[in-house]
Amino acid sequence: MIILALDTAGVDCAAAVYDSGRDTVLGEASDMIGKGHAEHLIGIVDRALDQAGLALSHIDRLAVTIGPGSFTGIRVGVAAARGFALSLNVPAVGITTLEVMASAQRDKTPHRAVLAAMDAKRDEIYLQSFAADGSSLDTPRAVSVAEAQAFAAGFDGEITGSATALLKADAGGDHTNRFPISIVARLGAAASPDAGKPKPLYLRGPDAKPQAGYAIARRV
């Protein structure tokens, strides 16, 4: 099965073409752009396909990061994945960024449970724990820093993500939230399309809200 994986949930705009039968990434492209995923994504996809020597018509499944992460970036990736899937008549699956982070950590520390923790700002942390075999132990959630610290204190495993320093006193090194596109592809190959079309995973509402009190009345 040939997977086209997309990630626009963070600072990267990335795509990969993955052959699940050979467990091989055939093509991969990624740029750290911060913003502007909508303008860059198609070019990134083209680069990944060119490197793989394949066309869109060879794709059997789409995989896309669905969050938590950048509100706008997630919408771009999910819309693109669903659009590609519809035009190609193939399934699309959503992969959470917390899953990706935990899987990346397990590659470094096999046979260990992982707590994926993203600093959500405003005194909140996005949190999810995973067993050593990769299965989820709970659901993704937004909790206060104090609640996350209490949970982490009793957690027997590794902690990964931008909130690591808030949960682990001796945390060192780089704890930037990154979602390796090759891991998105592998998780996408293992995911079941029976869960339905991918949709954004927002653990809280957007920061920007309409100012209803200043709306101008419509004239008929």
C-alpha positions as CSV (number, residue, x, y, z in Angstrom):
1,M,0.0,0.0,0.0
2,I,1.3,3.5,-1.0
3,I,0.6,6.2,1.6
4,L,0.7,9.9,1.1
5,A,1.3,11.5,4.5
6,L,0.7,15.2,5.2
7,D,1.7,17.4,8.2
8,T,0.7,21.0,8.6
9,A,-0.1,20.9,12.3
10,G,3.1,22.8,13.5
11,V,5.9,24.8,12.2
12,D,6.7,22.3,9.4
13,C,4.9,21.8,6.1
14,A,5.7,18.2,5.2
15,A,4.7,15.3,3.0
16,A,6.0,11.8,2.5
17,V,5.3,8.9,0.2
18,Y,5.5,5.6,2.0
19,D,5.4,2.0,0.8
20,S,3.9,0.0,3.7
21,G,4.7,-3.4,2.1
22,R,8.4,-2.6,2.1
23,D,8.3,-0.3,5.2
24,T,10.2,2.3,3.1
25,V,9.8,6.0,2.7
26,L,10.0,6.5,-1.1
27,G,10.0,10.3,-1.1
28,E,9.9,13.0,1.5
29,A,9.8,16.8,1.6
30,S,9.7,19.2,4.5
31,D,10.1,22.9,5.0
32,M,10.0,24.8,8.4
33,I,7.8,27.7,7.4
34,G,5.9,28.5,10.6
35,K,2.9,29.9,8.7
36,G,1.6,29.8,5.2
37,H,0.9,26.1,4.9
38,A,-1.9,26.6,2.4
39,E,0.4,28.3,-0.1
40,H,3.3,25.7,0.3
41,L,1.6,22.4,0.7
42,I,0.9,21.4,-2.9
43,G,4.5,22.2,-3.8
44,I,5.7,20.0,-0.9
45,V,3.5,17.2,-2.1
46,D,4.9,17.5,-5.6
47,R,8.5,17.3,-4.3
48,A,7.7,14.2,-2.3
49,L,6.0,12.5,-5.3
50,D,8.9,13.5,-7.6
51,Q,11.4,12.0,-5.2
52,A,9.4,8.8,-5.1
53,G,9.0,8.7,-8.9
54,L,5.2,8.3,-8.5
55,A,2.1,10.2,-9.4
56,L,-0.9,11.0,-7.3
57,S,-2.8,8.2,-9.1
58,H,-0.5,5.6,-7.4
59,I,-1.6,6.7,-3.9
60,D,-3.8,4.1,-2.0
61,R,-4.3,6.1,1.2
62,L,-3.9,9.5,2.7
63,A,-2.7,10.2,6.3
64,V,-2.7,13.6,7.9
65,T,-2.0,15.1,11.3
66,I,-5.2,16.3,12.9
67,G,-3.9,18.1,16.0
68,P,-3.6,19.3,18.6
69,G,-1.5,22.1,17.0
70,S,-1.9,25.1,14.8
71,F,-5.6,25.9,14.4
72,T,-5.2,27.2,10.8
73,G,-2.5,24.7,9.8
74,I,-4.6,21.7,10.9
75,R,-7.5,22.9,8.8
76,V,-5.3,23.2,5.8
77,G,-3.9,19.7,6.1
78,V,-7.2,18.0,6.9
79,A,-8.9,19.8,3.9
80,A,-6.1,18.8,1.6
81,A,-6.1,15.2,2.7
82,R,-9.9,14.9,2.3
83,G,-9.7,16.6,-1.1
84,F,-7.1,14.2,-2.4
85,A,-8.9,11.2,-1.0
86,L,-12.2,12.2,-2.6
87,S,-10.5,12.8,-6.0
88,L,-8.6,9.6,-5.9
89,N,-11.4,7.6,-4.4
90,V,-9.2,6.2,-1.6
91,P,-9.5,6.4,2.2
92,A,-8.0,9.0,4.5
93,V,-7.0,8.6,8.1
94,G,-6.2,11.1,10.8
95,I,-3.2,10.8,13.1
96,T,-2.9,12.9,16.3
97,T,0.3,14.9,16.9
98,L,0.5,13.3,20.3
99,E,0.6,9.9,18.7
100,V,3.4,11.0,16.5
101,M,5.4,12.5,19.4
102,A,5.0,9.3,21.5
103,S,6.1,7.1,18.6
104,A,9.2,9.2,17.9
105,Q,10.1,8.9,21.6
106,R,9.6,5.1,21.6
107,D,12.1,4.9,18.7
108,K,14.7,6.4,21.1
109,T,13.6,4.5,24.2
110,P,12.0,1.2,23.2
111,H,9.9,-0.8,25.7
112,R,9.0,2.3,27.7
113,A,5.6,4.0,28.2
114,V,5.5,7.6,27.0
115,L,3.7,10.7,28.1
116,A,3.2,13.2,25.3
117,A,2.9,16.7,26.6
118,M,2.5,19.9,24.6
119,D,2.7,23.3,26.1
120,A,-0.7,24.9,25.2
121,K,0.1,28.2,26.9
122,R,-2.5,30.0,29.1
123,D,-1.5,27.6,32.0
124,E,-2.6,24.5,30.0
125,I,-1.0,21.4,28.7
126,Y,-2.2,19.0,26.0
127,L,-1.6,15.5,27.4
128,Q,-1.9,11.9,26.5
129,S,-0.2,8.7,27.7
130,F,0.8,5.6,25.8
131,A,1.8,2.1,26.8
132,A,5.2,0.7,25.7
133,D,3.5,-1.1,22.8
134,G,2.1,2.2,21.5
135,S,-1.5,1.7,22.5
136,S,-3.2,4.7,24.1
137,L,-3.8,4.6,27.9
138,D,-6.2,7.6,27.9
139,T,-7.6,10.2,25.5
140,P,-6.1,13.5,24.4
141,R,-7.0,16.3,26.8
142,A,-6.2,19.8,27.8
143,V,-5.4,20.1,31.5
144,S,-4.0,22.8,33.8
145,V,-0.2,22.7,34.4
146,A,-0.9,21.7,38.1
147,E,-3.1,18.7,36.9
148,A,-0.4,17.7,34.4
149,Q,2.3,17.9,37.0
150,A,0.3,15.7,39.4
151,F,-0.3,13.1,36.6
152,A,3.4,13.1,35.5
153,A,4.5,12.6,39.1
154,G,2.9,9.2,39.1
155,F,3.7,8.2,35.6
156,D,6.3,5.5,35.1
157,G,7.8,6.2,31.6
158,E,9.4,8.8,29.4
159,I,8.0,12.4,28.9
160,T,8.2,14.1,25.5
161,G,7.1,17.4,24.0
162,S,7.4,21.1,24.7
163,A,5.8,20.8,28.1
164,T,8.5,18.4,29.3
165,A,10.4,21.1,31.3
166,L,7.1,22.0,33.1
167,L,6.7,18.4,34.2
168,K,10.2,17.2,34.8
169,A,12.6,19.2,36.9
170,D,15.8,17.8,35.4
171,A,14.6,18.0,31.8
172,G,17.4,19.0,29.4
173,G,17.9,19.2,25.7
174,D,15.5,20.4,23.0
175,H,11.8,19.7,23.6
176,T,10.3,21.4,20.6
177,N,7.1,19.9,19.2
178,R,8.1,18.1,16.0
179,F,6.1,15.6,14.1
180,P,8.4,13.5,11.8
181,I,6.5,12.9,8.6
182,S,7.9,9.4,8.2
183,I,6.3,8.4,11.5
184,V,3.0,10.0,10.4
185,A,3.1,7.8,7.3
186,R,3.8,4.6,9.2
187,L,1.1,5.3,11.7
188,G,-1.2,6.1,8.8
189,A,-0.5,2.7,7.3
190,A,-1.5,1.0,10.5
191,A,-4.6,3.1,11.3
192,S,-8.1,1.8,10.4
193,P,-10.0,3.8,7.9
194,D,-13.2,2.6,9.6
195,A,-12.9,5.5,12.0
196,G,-14.3,7.8,9.3
197,K,-12.9,10.9,7.6
198,P,-10.2,12.8,9.4
199,K,-11.3,15.9,11.2
200,P,-9.4,18.5,13.3
201,L,-8.7,17.6,16.9
202,Y,-9.2,20.9,18.8
203,L,-8.9,20.5,22.6
204,R,-10.1,24.0,23.2
205,G,-11.7,26.8,21.2
206,P,-9.8,29.3,18.9
207,D,-8.2,32.3,20.5
208,A,-9.9,34.6,18.0
209,K,-13.7,35.0,18.5
210,P,-16.2,37.1,16.6
211,Q,-17.2,40.4,18.1
212,A,-20.9,39.9,17.9
213,G,-21.6,43.2,19.8
214,Y,-20.0,45.2,16.9
215,A,-21.8,43.4,14.1
216,I,-23.5,45.7,11.5
217,A,-27.1,44.9,11.0
218,R,-28.0,43.6,7.5
219,R,-30.3,45.7,5.4
220,V,-32.8,43.9,3.2
